[in-house]
Structures are given as C-alpha cells and as structure tokens.
Amino acid sequence: MFRKSDFFFLLAVMISFILSAYMWFGLKDREQAIFTAIWVPSILCFGIYFKLTALLGKKP
C-alpha cells in the first residue's frame, strides 16, 4: 500500500511541520514559521497528485 516515495513525502511534511513549530515557539520568528508552515499542505498536495497519477497509470 505504501511505497518508499510515500514515506519520503510524509517525512518532508513532518520535517516542515517540526521546523515551523521550532521557529514559532523556540526562535520566536513568526514570519519564517508561517512561511514554513504553508509548505505542509503544498507538499501533501504534490504527494497526492503523484500518488493518483501512479495509480491511474498516467505520466505526470
């Protein structure tokens, strides 16, 4: 069910989320934290897109 590429996308999402939380709470750099936090849905959307194209057998 899960391929190696799926884990890489999830790992990228987790790293982005943790980095954003660290910048928000640890460094108190609110603007950079918000900028990094908006990567999370973008990475998830790319992951879903590539997963769907692989399941449907189309090339991206």
C-alpha distance matrix in Angstrom:
0.0 3.8 6.5 10.0 11.3 9.4 11.1 14.3 14.5 14.1 16.7 18.9 18.9 19.8 22.5 24.0 24.2 25.8 28.1 29.2 29.9 31.9 33.9 34.6 35.6 36.6 38.3 39.3 38.5 37.4 37.3 35.0 32.7 32.4 31.8 29.0 27.5 27.2 24.8 22.1 21.6 22.2 19.4 17.0 18.3 17.9 14.3 13.7 16.0 14.3 10.8 12.8 14.9 12.3 10.9 14.6 15.6 18.3 19.5 20.1
3.8 0.0 3.8 6.7 8.1 6.0 7.4 10.6 11.1 10.8 13.0 15.4 15.7 16.5 18.9 20.6 21.0 22.5 24.7 25.9 26.8 28.6 30.6 31.5 32.6 33.3 34.9 36.1 35.2 34.4 34.2 31.8 29.6 29.5 28.8 25.8 24.6 24.5 21.9 19.3 19.3 19.7 16.6 14.6 16.4 15.7 11.9 12.3 14.7 12.8 9.9 12.8 14.7 12.2 11.9 15.6 16.4 18.5 19.0 19.1
6.5 3.8 0.0 3.8 5.3 5.3 6.9 9.0 10.3 11.1 12.7 14.7 15.8 17.0 18.7 20.4 21.6 22.9 24.6 26.2 27.5 28.9 30.7 32.0 33.3 33.7 35.0 36.4 35.3 34.7 34.2 31.5 29.7 29.8 28.7 25.6 24.9 24.7 21.7 19.6 19.8 19.6 16.3 15.0 16.6 15.0 11.5 12.6 14.4 11.7 9.5 12.8 13.8 10.9 11.6 15.3 15.2 17.0 17.0 17.2
10.0 6.7 3.8 0.0 3.8 5.4 5.3 6.5 9.0 10.1 10.6 12.6 14.6 15.4 16.6 18.6 20.2 21.1 22.5 24.4 25.9 26.9 28.6 30.4 31.6 31.6 32.8 34.5 33.3 33.1 32.6 29.7 28.1 28.6 27.2 24.0 23.8 23.9 20.6 18.8 19.7 19.2 15.6 15.1 17.1 15.1 11.9 14.0 15.6 12.7 11.5 15.1 15.8 13.1 14.6 18.1 17.6 18.9 18.2 18.0
11.3 8.1 5.3 3.8 0.0 3.8 5.4 5.0 6.4 8.7 9.7 10.6 12.6 14.3 15.3 16.7 18.5 20.0 21.0 22.6 24.5 25.7 27.0 28.7 30.3 30.6 31.4 32.9 31.3 31.0 30.1 27.3 25.9 26.1 24.5 21.5 21.4 21.0 17.6 16.2 16.9 15.9 12.4 12.2 13.8 11.5 8.5 11.1 12.3 9.4 9.0 12.7 13.1 11.1 13.2 16.3 15.9 16.6 15.5 14.7
9.4 6.0 5.3 5.4 3.8 0.0 3.8 5.4 5.2 6.3 8.5 9.9 10.8 12.4 14.3 15.5 16.7 18.4 20.0 21.2 22.7 24.3 25.9 27.1 28.6 29.2 30.3 31.6 30.3 29.6 29.0 26.4 24.6 24.6 23.4 20.5 19.7 19.5 16.5 14.3 14.7 14.5 11.1 10.0 12.0 10.7 7.1 9.1 11.4 9.4 7.9 11.6 13.1 11.4 12.6 15.9 16.4 17.3 16.9 15.9
11.1 7.4 6.9 5.3 5.4 3.8 0.0 3.8 5.4 5.0 5.9 8.5 9.7 10.3 12.0 14.0 15.1 16.1 17.9 19.6 20.8 22.1 24.0 25.4 26.6 26.9 28.2 29.8 28.8 28.4 28.2 25.4 23.5 23.9 23.0 19.7 19.1 19.6 16.6 14.3 15.6 15.8 12.1 11.4 14.3 13.1 9.8 12.2 14.7 12.8 11.6 15.3 16.8 15.1 16.3 19.7 20.0 21.0 20.3 19.2
14.3 10.6 9.0 6.5 5.0 5.4 3.8 0.0 3.8 5.4 5.0 6.1 8.6 9.8 10.4 12.2 14.2 15.2 16.2 18.1 19.9 20.8 22.3 24.1 25.6 25.7 26.5 28.2 26.8 26.7 26.2 23.1 21.7 22.3 20.9 17.6 17.6 18.0 14.5 13.1 14.8 14.2 10.4 10.9 13.6 11.7 9.2 12.4 14.3 12.3 12.2 15.9 16.8 15.4 17.4 20.4 20.4 20.7 19.4 17.9
14.5 11.1 10.3 9.0 6.4 5.2 5.4 3.8 0.0 3.8 5.4 5.1 6.3 8.7 9.9 10.6 12.4 14.3 15.3 16.5 18.4 20.0 21.1 22.5 24.4 24.9 25.7 26.9 25.3 24.7 24.0 21.3 19.7 19.8 18.4 15.4 15.0 14.9 11.6 9.9 11.1 10.6 6.9 7.1 9.8 8.4 6.0 9.3 11.4 10.2 10.4 13.8 15.0 14.4 16.2 19.0 19.5 19.5 18.3 16.3
14.1 10.8 11.1 10.1 8.7 6.3 5.0 5.4 3.8 0.0 3.8 5.4 5.0 6.2 8.6 9.8 10.5 12.2 14.1 15.2 16.5 18.2 19.9 21.0 22.4 23.1 24.4 25.5 24.5 23.8 23.7 21.1 18.9 19.2 18.5 15.3 14.3 14.9 12.2 9.5 11.1 11.8 8.5 7.7 11.2 11.0 8.3 10.7 13.6 13.0 12.3 15.5 17.5 16.8 17.9 20.9 21.9 22.2 21.5 19.6
16.7 13.0 12.7 10.6 9.7 8.5 5.9 5.0 5.4 3.8 0.0 3.8 5.4 5.1 6.1 8.5 9.8 10.5 12.0 14.0 15.3 16.3 18.2 19.8 21.0 21.1 22.3 24.0 23.0 22.9 22.9 20.0 18.0 19.0 18.2 14.6 14.3 15.6 12.6 10.6 13.2 13.6 10.1 10.6 14.1 13.3 11.2 14.1 16.6 15.5 15.3 18.8 20.3 19.4 20.9 23.9 24.5 24.7 23.6 21.6
18.9 15.4 14.7 12.6 10.6 9.9 8.5 6.1 5.1 5.4 3.8 0.0 3.8 5.5 5.2 6.1 8.6 10.0 10.5 12.1 14.2 15.3 16.4 18.2 20.0 20.2 20.8 22.3 20.8 20.6 20.1 17.1 15.5 16.3 15.0 11.6 11.8 12.6 9.3 8.2 11.0 10.7 7.4 9.1 12.2 11.3 10.1 13.4 15.4 14.6 15.3 18.5 19.7 19.4 21.3 23.9 24.4 24.0 22.5 20.1
18.9 15.7 15.8 14.6 12.6 10.8 9.7 8.6 6.3 5.0 5.4 3.8 0.0 3.8 5.5 5.2 6.1 8.6 9.9 10.5 12.3 14.2 15.4 16.4 18.3 19.1 20.0 20.9 19.7 18.9 18.7 16.1 14.0 14.2 13.6 10.3 9.4 10.3 7.7 5.3 8.1 9.1 6.4 7.1 10.6 10.9 9.9 12.4 14.9 15.0 15.3 18.1 19.8 19.9 21.3 23.8 24.9 24.6 23.6 21.0
19.8 16.5 17.0 15.4 14.3 12.4 10.3 9.8 8.7 6.2 5.1 5.5 3.8 0.0 3.8 5.4 5.1 6.1 8.4 9.8 10.5 12.1 14.1 15.2 16.3 17.0 18.4 19.7 19.0 18.6 19.1 16.5 14.0 15.0 15.0 11.5 10.5 12.5 10.5 8.1 11.2 12.6 10.2 10.5 14.2 14.6 13.2 15.5 18.3 18.2 18.1 21.0 23.0 22.7 23.9 26.7 27.8 27.8 26.8 24.4
22.5 18.9 18.7 16.6 15.3 14.3 12.0 10.4 9.9 8.6 6.1 5.2 5.5 3.8 0.0 3.8 5.5 5.2 5.9 8.4 9.9 10.4 12.1 14.1 15.4 15.3 16.3 18.0 17.1 17.3 17.6 14.5 12.5 14.2 13.8 10.0 10.3 12.6 10.2 9.1 12.8 13.4 11.0 12.5 15.9 15.7 14.8 17.7 19.9 19.6 20.0 23.1 24.6 24.3 26.0 28.7 29.4 29.1 27.7 25.1
24.0 20.6 20.4 18.6 16.7 15.5 14.0 12.2 10.6 9.8 8.5 6.1 5.2 5.4 3.8 0.0 3.8 5.6 5.2 6.0 8.6 9.9 10.5 12.2 14.3 14.7 15.1 16.3 14.8 14.5 14.4 11.5 9.5 10.7 10.1 6.4 6.7 8.9 6.8 6.3 10.1 10.7 9.2 11.1 14.1 14.3 14.2 16.9 18.8 19.1 20.0 22.6 24.1 24.4 26.1 28.4 29.3 28.6 27.2 24.3
24.2 21.0 21.6 20.2 18.5 16.7 15.1 14.2 12.4 10.5 9.8 8.6 6.1 5.1 5.5 3.8 0.0 3.8 5.5 5.1 6.2 8.6 9.9 10.5 12.2 13.4 14.5 15.2 14.4 13.7 14.3 12.1 9.1 10.1 10.9 7.6 6.1 9.1 8.3 6.6 10.1 11.9 10.9 11.7 14.9 16.0 15.6 17.6 20.1 20.8 21.1 23.6 25.5 25.9 27.1 29.5 30.8 30.4 29.3 26.5
25.8 22.5 22.9 21.1 20.0 18.4 16.1 15.2 14.3 12.2 10.5 10.0 8.6 6.1 5.2 5.6 3.8 0.0 3.8 5.4 5.1 6.1 8.6 9.8 10.5 10.9 12.6 14.0 13.9 14.0 15.3 12.8 9.9 12.0 13.0 9.6 9.0 12.4 11.6 10.3 13.9 15.5 14.1 15.1 18.4 19.1 18.5 20.8 23.3 23.6 23.8 26.6 28.4 28.5 29.7 32.4 33.5 33.2 32.0 29.3
28.1 24.7 24.6 22.5 21.0 20.0 17.9 16.2 15.3 14.1 12.0 10.5 9.9 8.4 5.9 5.2 5.5 3.8 0.0 3.8 5.5 5.1 6.2 8.6 10.1 9.8 10.4 12.1 11.3 12.0 12.8 9.8 7.7 10.5 10.8 7.4 8.4 11.7 10.8 10.8 14.5 15.4 14.3 16.1 19.1 19.4 19.3 21.9 24.0 24.2 25.0 27.7 29.2 29.4 31.1 33.5 34.4 33.7 32.2 29.3
29.2 25.9 26.2 24.4 22.6 21.2 19.6 18.1 16.5 15.2 14.0 12.1 10.5 9.8 8.4 6.0 5.1 5.4 3.8 0.0 3.8 5.4 5.1 6.1 8.7 9.6 9.9 10.4 9.4 9.0 9.9 7.6 4.5 7.0 8.1 5.4 5.5 9.1 9.4 9.6 12.9 14.2 14.0 15.6 18.2 19.1 19.5 21.7 23.7 24.5 25.3 27.7 29.3 30.0 31.5 33.6 34.8 33.9 32.6 29.5
29.9 26.8 27.5 25.9 24.5 22.7 20.8 19.9 18.4 16.5 15.3 14.2 12.3 10.5 9.9 8.6 6.2 5.1 5.5 3.8 0.0 3.8 5.4 5.0 6.0 7.7 9.3 9.6 10.0 9.7 11.8 10.3 6.8 9.1 11.3 9.1 8.1 11.9 12.6 11.9 15.0 16.9 16.6 17.6 20.5 21.7 21.7 23.6 26.0 26.9 27.3 29.6 31.6 32.1 33.2 35.6 37.0 36.4 35.3 32.3
31.9 28.6 28.9 26.9 25.7 24.3 22.1 20.8 20.0 18.2 16.3 15.3 14.2 12.1 10.4 9.9 8.6 6.1 5.1 5.4 3.8 0.0 3.8 5.5 5.4 4.9 6.7 8.4 9.1 10.2 12.5 10.4 7.9 11.2 12.8 10.5 10.8 14.5 14.7 14.5 18.0 19.4 18.8 20.2 23.1 23.9 23.8 26.1 28.4 28.9 29.5 32.1 33.8 34.1 35.5 38.0 39.0 38.4 37.0 34.1
33.9 30.6 30.7 28.6 27.0 25.9 24.0 22.3 21.1 19.9 18.2 16.4 15.4 14.1 12.1 10.5 9.9 8.6 6.2 5.1 5.4 3.8 0.0 3.8 5.8 5.5 4.8 6.0 5.5 7.0 9.0 7.0 5.2 8.9 10.3 8.9 9.9 13.3 13.9 14.6 17.9 18.9 18.8 20.7 23.2 23.9 24.4 26.8 28.6 29.3 30.3 32.7 34.2 34.9 36.5 38.6 39.7 38.7 37.2 34.0
34.6 31.5 32.0 30.4 28.7 27.1 25.4 24.1 22.5 21.0 19.8 18.2 16.4 15.2 14.1 12.2 10.5 9.8 8.6 6.1 5.0 5.5 3.8 0.0 3.8 6.0 6.2 5.0 5.7 5.4 8.4 8.0 5.3 7.9 10.6 9.9 9.7 13.1 14.6 14.9 17.7 19.3 19.7 21.0 23.4 24.8 25.3 27.2 29.2 30.3 31.1 33.2 35.0 35.9 37.1 39.2 40.6 39.7 38.4 35.2
35.6 32.6 33.3 31.6 30.3 28.6 26.6 25.6 24.4 22.4 21.0 20.0 18.3 16.3 15.4 14.3 12.2 10.5 10.1 8.7 6.0 5.4 5.8 3.8 0.0 3.8 6.0 5.5 8.1 8.6 12.0 11.6 9.0 11.6 14.4 13.3 12.9 16.4 17.7 17.5 20.4 22.3 22.4 23.4 26.1 27.5 27.6 29.5 31.8 32.8 33.2 35.5 37.5 38.1 39.2 41.5 42.9 42.3 41.1 38.0
36.6 33.3 33.7 31.6 30.6 29.2 26.9 25.7 24.9 23.1 21.1 20.2 19.1 17.0 15.3 14.7 13.4 10.9 9.8 9.6 7.7 4.9 5.5 6.0 3.8 0.0 3.8 5.7 8.2 10.2 13.2 12.0 10.2 13.6 15.6 14.2 14.6 18.2 19.0 19.0 22.3 23.8 23.5 24.9 27.7 28.6 28.7 30.9 33.2 33.8 34.4 36.9 38.7 39.0 40.4 42.8 43.9 43.3 41.8 38.8
38.3 34.9 35.0 32.8 31.4 30.3 28.2 26.5 25.7 24.4 22.3 20.8 20.0 18.4 16.3 15.1 14.5 12.6 10.4 9.9 9.3 6.7 4.8 6.2 6.0 3.8 0.0 3.8 5.3 8.4 10.9 9.8 9.1 12.6 14.1 13.3 14.5 17.8 18.6 19.4 22.6 23.6 23.6 25.5 28.0 28.7 29.2 31.5 33.4 34.0 35.0 37.5 39.0 39.5 41.2 43.4 44.4 43.4 41.7 38.5
39.3 36.1 36.4 34.5 32.9 31.6 29.8 28.2 26.9 25.5 24.0 22.3 20.9 19.7 18.0 16.3 15.2 14.0 12.1 10.4 9.6 8.4 6.0 5.0 5.5 5.7 3.8 0.0 3.8 5.8 9.0 9.3 8.4 11.1 13.3 13.4 14.0 17.0 18.6 19.4 22.2 23.4 24.0 25.7 27.9 29.0 29.8 31.8 33.6 34.7 35.7 37.8 39.4 40.3 41.8 43.8 45.0 44.0 42.4 39.1
38.5 35.2 35.3 33.3 31.3 30.3 28.8 26.8 25.3 24.5 23.0 20.8 19.7 19.0 17.1 14.8 14.4 13.9 11.3 9.4 10.0 9.1 5.5 5.7 8.1 8.2 5.3 3.8 0.0 3.8 5.8 5.8 6.2 8.8 10.3 10.9 12.2 14.8 16.2 17.7 20.4 21.1 21.9 24.0 25.9 26.7 27.9 30.0 31.5 32.5 33.9 36.0 37.3 38.4 40.0 41.9 43.0 41.6 40.0 36.5
37.4 34.4 34.7 33.1 31.0 29.6 28.4 26.7 24.7 23.8 22.9 20.6 18.9 18.6 17.3 14.5 13.7 14.0 12.0 9.0 9.7 10.2 7.0 5.4 8.6 10.2 8.4 5.8 3.8 0.0 3.8 5.6 5.1 6.2 8.6 9.9 10.3 12.6 14.8 16.1 18.3 19.3 20.6 22.3 24.0 25.3 26.6 28.3 29.8 31.3 32.5 34.3 35.8 37.1 38.6 40.2 41.6 40.2 38.8 35.3
37.3 34.2 34.2 32.6 30.1 29.0 28.2 26.2 24.0 23.7 22.9 20.1 18.7 19.1 17.6 14.4 14.3 15.3 12.8 9.9 11.8 12.5 9.0 8.4 12.0 13.2 10.9 9.0 5.8 3.8 0.0 3.8 5.4 5.3 6.2 8.6 9.8 11.1 13.3 15.4 17.2 17.6 19.2 21.4 22.5 23.6 25.4 27.2 28.2 29.7 31.4 32.9 34.2 35.7 37.4 38.8 40.0 38.3 36.7 33.1
35.0 31.8 31.5 29.7 27.3 26.4 25.4 23.1 21.3 21.1 20.0 17.1 16.1 16.5 14.5 11.5 12.1 12.8 9.8 7.6 10.3 10.4 7.0 8.0 11.6 12.0 9.8 9.3 5.8 5.6 3.8 0.0 3.8 5.5 5.0 6.1 8.4 10.1 11.3 13.6 16.1 16.1 17.1 19.6 21.1 21.7 23.2 25.4 26.5 27.6 29.3 31.2 32.3 33.5 35.4 37.0 38.0 36.4 34.6 31.1
32.7 29.6 29.7 28.1 25.9 24.6 23.5 21.7 19.7 18.9 18.0 15.5 14.0 14.0 12.5 9.5 9.1 9.9 7.7 4.5 6.8 7.9 5.2 5.3 9.0 10.2 9.1 8.4 6.2 5.1 5.4 3.8 0.0 3.8 5.4 5.2 6.0 8.8 10.2 11.5 14.2 15.1 15.9 17.8 19.7 20.7 21.9 23.9 25.4 26.6 27.8 29.8 31.3 32.4 34.0 35.8 37.0 35.7 34.2 30.8
32.4 29.5 29.8 28.6 26.1 24.6 23.9 22.3 19.8 19.2 19.0 16.3 14.2 15.0 14.2 10.7 10.1 12.0 10.5 7.0 9.1 11.2 8.9 7.9 11.6 13.6 12.6 11.1 8.8 6.2 5.3 5.5 3.8 0.0 3.8 5.4 4.9 6.4 9.1 10.5 12.3 13.2 14.9 16.5 17.9 19.4 20.9 22.4 23.8 25.4 26.8 28.3 29.8 31.3 32.7 34.2 35.7 34.3 33.0 29.5
31.8 28.8 28.7 27.2 24.5 23.4 23.0 20.9 18.4 18.5 18.2 15.0 13.6 15.0 13.8 10.1 10.9 13.0 10.8 8.1 11.3 12.8 10.3 10.6 14.4 15.6 14.1 13.3 10.3 8.6 6.2 5.0 5.4 3.8 0.0 3.8 5.5 5.6 7.2 9.9 11.7 11.5 13.2 15.5 16.6 17.4 19.3 21.2 22.1 23.5 25.3 26.9 28.0 29.6 31.3 32.7 33.8 32.1 30.5 26.9
29.0 25.8 25.6 24.0 21.5 20.5 19.7 17.6 15.4 15.3 14.6 11.6 10.3 11.5 10.0 6.4 7.6 9.6 7.4 5.4 9.1 10.5 8.9 9.9 13.3 14.2 13.3 13.4 10.9 9.9 8.6 6.1 5.2 5.4 3.8 0.0 3.8 5.5 5.5 7.7 10.5 10.5 11.1 13.6 15.3 15.9 17.2 19.5 20.7 21.7 23.3 25.3 26.5 27.6 29.4 31.1 32.1 30.8 29.2 25.8
27.5 24.6 24.9 23.8 21.4 19.7 19.1 17.6 15.0 14.3 14.3 11.8 9.4 10.5 10.3 6.7 6.1 9.0 8.4 5.5 8.1 10.8 9.9 9.7 12.9 14.6 14.5 14.0 12.2 10.3 9.8 8.4 6.0 4.9 5.5 3.8 0.0 3.8 5.3 5.8 8.2 9.6 10.5 12.0 13.9 15.3 16.4 18.0 19.7 21.2 22.2 24.0 25.7 26.9 28.3 30.0 31.5 30.3 29.2 25.8
27.2 24.5 24.7 23.9 21.0 19.5 19.6 18.0 14.9 14.9 15.6 12.6 10.3 12.5 12.6 8.9 9.1 12.4 11.7 9.1 11.9 14.5 13.3 13.1 16.4 18.2 17.8 17.0 14.8 12.6 11.1 10.1 8.8 6.4 5.6 5.5 3.8 0.0 3.8 5.4 6.2 6.9 9.0 10.6 11.5 13.1 14.9 16.2 17.4 19.2 20.6 22.0 23.5 25.1 26.5 27.9 29.4 27.9 26.8 23.3
24.8 21.9 21.7 20.6 17.6 16.5 16.6 14.5 11.6 12.2 12.6 9.3 7.7 10.5 10.2 6.8 8.3 11.6 10.8 9.4 12.6 14.7 13.9 14.6 17.7 19.0 18.6 18.6 16.2 14.8 13.3 11.3 10.2 9.1 7.2 5.5 5.3 3.8 0.0 3.8 5.8 5.1 6.0 8.5 9.9 10.6 12.1 14.2 15.3 16.5 18.1 19.9 21.1 22.5 24.2 25.7 26.9 25.5 24.1 20.7
22.1 19.3 19.6 18.8 16.2 14.3 14.3 13.1 9.9 9.5 10.6 8.2 5.3 8.1 9.1 6.3 6.6 10.3 10.8 9.6 11.9 14.5 14.6 14.9 17.5 19.0 19.4 19.4 17.7 16.1 15.4 13.6 11.5 10.5 9.9 7.7 5.8 5.4 3.8 0.0 3.8 5.4 5.4 6.3 8.7 10.1 10.7 12.4 14.3 15.7 16.5 18.4 20.2 21.3 22.5 24.4 25.9 25.0 24.0 20.9
21.6 19.3 19.8 19.7 16.9 14.7 15.6 14.8 11.1 11.1 13.2 11.0 8.1 11.2 12.8 10.1 10.1 13.9 14.5 12.9 15.0 18.0 17.9 17.7 20.4 22.3 22.6 22.2 20.4 18.3 17.2 16.1 14.2 12.3 11.7 10.5 8.2 6.2 5.8 3.8 0.0 3.8 5.5 5.0 6.0 8.6 9.7 10.3 12.1 14.2 15.0 16.2 18.2 19.8 20.7 22.2 24.0 23.0 22.4 19.3
22.2 19.7 19.6 19.2 15.9 14.5 15.8 14.2 10.6 11.8 13.6 10.7 9.1 12.6 13.4 10.7 11.9 15.5 15.4 14.2 16.9 19.4 18.9 19.3 22.3 23.8 23.6 23.4 21.1 19.3 17.6 16.1 15.1 13.2 11.5 10.5 9.6 6.9 5.1 5.4 3.8 0.0 3.8 5.4 5.1 6.3 8.6 9.9 10.6 12.5 14.2 15.4 16.6 18.4 20.0 21.2 22.5 21.1 20.0 16.6
19.4 16.6 16.3 15.6 12.4 11.1 12.1 10.4 6.9 8.5 10.1 7.4 6.4 10.2 11.0 9.2 10.9 14.1 14.3 14.0 16.6 18.8 18.8 19.7 22.4 23.5 23.6 24.0 21.9 20.6 19.2 17.1 15.9 14.9 13.2 11.1 10.5 9.0 6.0 5.4 5.5 3.8 0.0 3.8 5.4 5.2 6.2 8.7 9.9 10.7 12.2 14.3 15.5 16.5 18.3 20.0 21.1 20.0 18.8 15.7
17.0 14.6 15.0 15.1 12.2 10.0 11.4 10.9 7.1 7.7 10.6 9.1 7.1 10.5 12.5 11.1 11.7 15.1 16.1 15.6 17.6 20.2 20.7 21.0 23.4 24.9 25.5 25.7 24.0 22.3 21.4 19.6 17.8 16.5 15.5 13.6 12.0 10.6 8.5 6.3 5.0 5.4 3.8 0.0 3.8 5.5 5.0 6.1 8.5 10.0 10.4 12.2 14.2 15.3 16.3 18.2 19.8 19.2 18.7 16.0
18.3 16.4 16.6 17.1 13.8 12.0 14.3 13.6 9.8 11.2 14.1 12.2 10.6 14.2 15.9 14.1 14.9 18.4 19.1 18.2 20.5 23.1 23.2 23.4 26.1 27.7 28.0 27.9 25.9 24.0 22.5 21.1 19.7 17.9 16.6 15.3 13.9 11.5 9.9 8.7 6.0 5.1 5.4 3.8 0.0 3.8 5.4 5.1 6.1 8.6 9.7 10.5 12.2 14.1 15.2 16.4 18.1 17.0 16.6 13.6
17.9 15.7 15.0 15.1 11.5 10.7 13.1 11.7 8.4 11.0 13.3 11.3 10.9 14.6 15.7 14.3 16.0 19.1 19.4 19.1 21.7 23.9 23.9 24.8 27.5 28.6 28.7 29.0 26.7 25.3 23.6 21.7 20.7 19.4 17.4 15.9 15.3 13.1 10.6 10.1 8.6 6.3 5.2 5.5 3.8 0.0 3.8 5.5 5.0 6.2 8.5 9.9 10.6 12.2 14.2 15.4 16.4 15.0 14.0 10.9
14.3 11.9 11.5 11.9 8.5 7.1 9.8 9.2 6.0 8.3 11.2 10.1 9.9 13.2 14.8 14.2 15.6 18.5 19.3 19.5 21.7 23.8 24.4 25.3 27.6 28.7 29.2 29.8 27.9 26.6 25.4 23.2 21.9 20.9 19.3 17.2 16.4 14.9 12.1 10.7 9.7 8.6 6.2 5.0 5.4 3.8 0.0 3.8 5.4 5.3 6.0 8.6 10.0 10.6 12.2 14.2 15.3 14.8 14.2 11.9
13.7 12.3 12.6 14.0 11.1 9.1 12.2 12.4 9.3 10.7 14.1 13.4 12.4 15.5 17.7 16.9 17.6 20.8 21.9 21.7 23.6 26.1 26.8 27.2 29.5 30.9 31.5 31.8 30.0 28.3 27.2 25.4 23.9 22.4 21.2 19.5 18.0 16.2 14.2 12.4 10.3 9.9 8.7 6.1 5.1 5.5 3.8 0.0 3.8 5.5 5.0 6.1 8.6 9.8 10.4 12.1 14.0 13.7 14.0 12.0
16.0 14.7 14.4 15.6 12.3 11.4 14.7 14.3 11.4 13.6 16.6 15.4 14.9 18.3 19.9 18.8 20.1 23.3 24.0 23.7 26.0 28.4 28.6 29.2 31.8 33.2 33.4 33.6 31.5 29.8 28.2 26.5 25.4 23.8 22.1 20.7 19.7 17.4 15.3 14.3 12.1 10.6 9.9 8.5 6.1 5.0 5.4 3.8 0.0 3.8 5.4 5.2 6.2 8.6 9.9 10.6 12.2 11.0 11.0 8.6
14.3 12.8 11.7 12.7 9.4 9.4 12.8 12.3 10.2 13.0 15.5 14.6 15.0 18.2 19.6 19.1 20.8 23.6 24.2 24.5 26.9 28.9 29.3 30.3 32.8 33.8 34.0 34.7 32.5 31.3 29.7 27.6 26.6 25.4 23.5 21.7 21.2 19.2 16.5 15.7 14.2 12.5 10.7 10.0 8.6 6.2 5.3 5.5 3.8 0.0 3.8 5.5 5.1 6.1 8.6 9.9 10.4 9.6 9.0 7.2
10.8 9.9 9.5 11.5 9.0 7.9 11.6 12.2 10.4 12.3 15.3 15.3 15.3 18.1 20.0 20.0 21.1 23.8 25.0 25.3 27.3 29.5 30.3 31.1 33.2 34.4 35.0 35.7 33.9 32.5 31.4 29.3 27.8 26.8 25.3 23.3 22.2 20.6 18.1 16.5 15.0 14.2 12.2 10.4 9.7 8.5 6.0 5.0 5.4 3.8 0.0 3.8 5.5 5.2 6.2 8.7 9.9 10.4 10.9 10.2
12.8 12.8 12.8 15.1 12.7 11.6 15.3 15.9 13.8 15.5 18.8 18.5 18.1 21.0 23.1 22.6 23.6 26.6 27.7 27.7 29.6 32.1 32.7 33.2 35.5 36.9 37.5 37.8 36.0 34.3 32.9 31.2 29.8 28.3 26.9 25.3 24.0 22.0 19.9 18.4 16.2 15.4 14.3 12.2 10.5 9.9 8.6 6.1 5.2 5.5 3.8 0.0 3.8 5.4 5.0 6.1 8.4 8.7 10.2 9.7
14.9 14.7 13.8 15.8 13.1 13.1 16.8 16.8 15.0 17.5 20.3 19.7 19.8 23.0 24.6 24.1 25.5 28.4 29.2 29.3 31.6 33.8 34.2 35.0 37.5 38.7 39.0 39.4 37.3 35.8 34.2 32.3 31.3 29.8 28.0 26.5 25.7 23.5 21.1 20.2 18.2 16.6 15.5 14.2 12.2 10.6 10.0 8.6 6.2 5.1 5.5 3.8 0.0 3.8 5.5 5.2 6.0 5.2 6.5 6.4
12.3 12.2 10.9 13.1 11.1 11.4 15.1 15.4 14.4 16.8 19.4 19.4 19.9 22.7 24.3 24.4 25.9 28.5 29.4 30.0 32.1 34.1 34.9 35.9 38.1 39.0 39.5 40.3 38.4 37.1 35.7 33.5 32.4 31.3 29.6 27.6 26.9 25.1 22.5 21.3 19.8 18.4 16.5 15.3 14.1 12.2 10.6 9.8 8.6 6.1 5.2 5.4 3.8 0.0 3.8 5.5 5.1 6.3 7.4 8.4
10.9 11.9 11.6 14.6 13.2 12.6 16.3 17.4 16.2 17.9 20.9 21.3 21.3 23.9 26.0 26.1 27.1 29.7 31.1 31.5 33.2 35.5 36.5 37.1 39.2 40.4 41.2 41.8 40.0 38.6 37.4 35.4 34.0 32.7 31.3 29.4 28.3 26.5 24.2 22.5 20.7 20.0 18.3 16.3 15.2 14.2 12.2 10.4 9.9 8.6 6.2 5.0 5.5 3.8 0.0 3.8 5.5 7.9 10.2 11.5
14.6 15.6 15.3 18.1 16.3 15.9 19.7 20.4 19.0 20.9 23.9 23.9 23.8 26.7 28.7 28.4 29.5 32.4 33.5 33.6 35.6 38.0 38.6 39.2 41.5 42.8 43.4 43.8 41.9 40.2 38.8 37.0 35.8 34.2 32.7 31.1 30.0 27.9 25.7 24.4 22.2 21.2 20.0 18.2 16.4 15.4 14.2 12.1 10.6 9.9 8.7 6.1 5.2 5.5 3.8 0.0 3.8 5.6 9.0 10.6
15.6 16.4 15.2 17.6 15.9 16.4 20.0 20.4 19.5 21.9 24.5 24.4 24.9 27.8 29.4 29.3 30.8 33.5 34.4 34.8 37.0 39.0 39.7 40.6 42.9 43.9 44.4 45.0 43.0 41.6 40.0 38.0 37.0 35.7 33.8 32.1 31.5 29.4 26.9 25.9 24.0 22.5 21.1 19.8 18.1 16.4 15.3 14.0 12.2 10.4 9.9 8.4 6.0 5.1 5.5 3.8 0.0 3.8 6.7 9.5
18.3 18.5 17.0 18.9 16.6 17.3 21.0 20.7 19.5 22.2 24.7 24.0 24.6 27.8 29.1 28.6 30.4 33.2 33.7 33.9 36.4 38.4 38.7 39.7 42.3 43.3 43.4 44.0 41.6 40.2 38.3 36.4 35.7 34.3 32.1 30.8 30.3 27.9 25.5 25.0 23.0 21.1 20.0 19.2 17.0 15.0 14.8 13.7 11.0 9.6 10.4 8.7 5.2 6.3 7.9 5.6 3.8 0.0 3.8 6.4
19.5 19.0 17.0 18.2 15.5 16.9 20.3 19.4 18.3 21.5 23.6 22.5 23.6 26.8 27.7 27.2 29.3 32.0 32.2 32.6 35.3 37.0 37.2 38.4 41.1 41.8 41.7 42.4 40.0 38.8 36.7 34.6 34.2 33.0 30.5 29.2 29.2 26.8 24.1 24.0 22.4 20.0 18.8 18.7 16.6 14.0 14.2 14.0 11.0 9.0 10.9 10.2 6.5 7.4 10.2 9.0 6.7 3.8 0.0 3.8
20.1 19.1 17.2 18.0 14.7 15.9 19.2 17.9 16.3 19.6 21.6 20.1 21.0 24.4 25.1 24.3 26.5 29.3 29.3 29.5 32.3 34.1 34.0 35.2 38.0 38.8 38.5 39.1 36.5 35.3 33.1 31.1 30.8 29.5 26.9 25.8 25.8 23.3 20.7 20.9 19.3 16.6 15.7 16.0 13.6 10.9 11.9 12.0 8.6 7.2 10.2 9.7 6.4 8.4 11.5 10.6 9.5 6.4 3.8 0.0
